[in-house]
Amino acid sequence: MKIELKIDKKFTCIAGYQYGAEIYEKQVKPYFNGTEKIEIRFPDHIEVVAVSFVQGFISGMLRLFPGKNKLLELLTLKSNDDFLTNRLYEDLRY
């Protein structure tokens, strides 16, 4: 499953645990069952993603299974910038 997140174009930076959790609940949760691989693509206009957003975003996923190892097996994160993609994975492991 591939999901392109829909985030208002006026935002180039996204932050906040609550906002991350909201995006997960509305845009990913309906398609994520915790057993199948999923690819999440961040829109091209997003330049910065705060660790608080990532923590909120994955909080719902982590309720399906303990620990981040299983999540890392199932989740692929993509963006138009390699630096941002690497930061997303660093934040996910945080």
C-alpha positions in Angstrom: 0.0 0.0 0.0 1.3 3.5 -0.9 -0.1 6.6 0.7 0.8 10.2 -0.2 0.1 12.4 2.8 -2.1 15.4 2.1 -0.8 18.4 3.9 -1.8 22.0 3.1 0.7 23.6 0.7 1.0 26.7 2.9 3.0 24.5 5.4 6.7 23.7 4.6 7.4 22.6 8.1 5.3 20.3 10.2 5.5 19.8 13.9 3.5 18.7 16.9 2.6 15.3 18.5 -1.1 16.0 18.2 -0.8 17.0 14.6 1.2 13.9 13.7 -1.4 11.7 15.5 -4.2 13.5 13.7 -2.6 12.9 10.2 -2.1 9.2 11.1 -5.7 8.8 12.3 -7.3 10.4 9.2 -4.9 9.4 6.4 -3.1 6.2 7.4 -5.0 4.3 10.1 -7.8 3.2 7.7 -5.2 1.4 5.5 -2.6 0.2 8.1 -3.4 -3.2 9.7 0.0 -3.9 11.3 0.7 -6.9 9.1 1.3 -5.5 5.6 4.0 -3.2 4.4 3.1 0.4 3.8 4.8 3.3 2.1 4.2 6.8 3.3 5.2 9.6 1.0 5.6 13.2 2.4 4.5 15.9 -0.1 7.3 17.6 -2.0 6.6 21.0 -0.4 7.5 19.6 3.1 11.0 20.6 4.0 11.2 20.0 7.7 9.4 17.5 9.9 9.9 17.8 13.7 10.5 14.8 15.9 7.3 15.6 17.8 5.3 15.1 14.6 6.9 11.8 13.9 6.3 10.6 17.5 2.6 11.5 17.2 2.4 10.0 13.8 3.7 6.6 14.8 2.0 6.5 18.2 -1.1 4.9 16.8 1.0 2.3 14.9 2.9 1.3 18.0 -0.4 0.4 19.7 -0.7 -2.5 17.3 2.6 -4.1 18.4 5.3 -3.4 21.0 8.6 -1.8 19.9 9.7 -0.1 16.8 11.5 -3.1 15.2 8.3 -4.4 13.6 7.3 -0.9 12.6 10.7 -0.5 10.8 10.0 -3.7 8.9 6.6 -2.6 7.7 7.0 1.1 7.2 8.8 2.8 4.3 9.1 6.6 4.5 9.7 8.7 1.4 10.2 12.4 0.6 11.7 14.3 -2.3 14.8 15.1 -0.2 17.2 12.3 0.9 18.3 14.4 3.9 14.7 14.7 5.1 14.0 11.0 4.5 17.1 10.1 6.6 15.9 12.5 9.3 12.5 10.8 9.3 14.1 7.5 10.0 16.3 8.9 12.7 13.3 10.5 14.4 11.4 7.2 14.1 14.2 5.4 15.9 14.4 8.1 18.6 
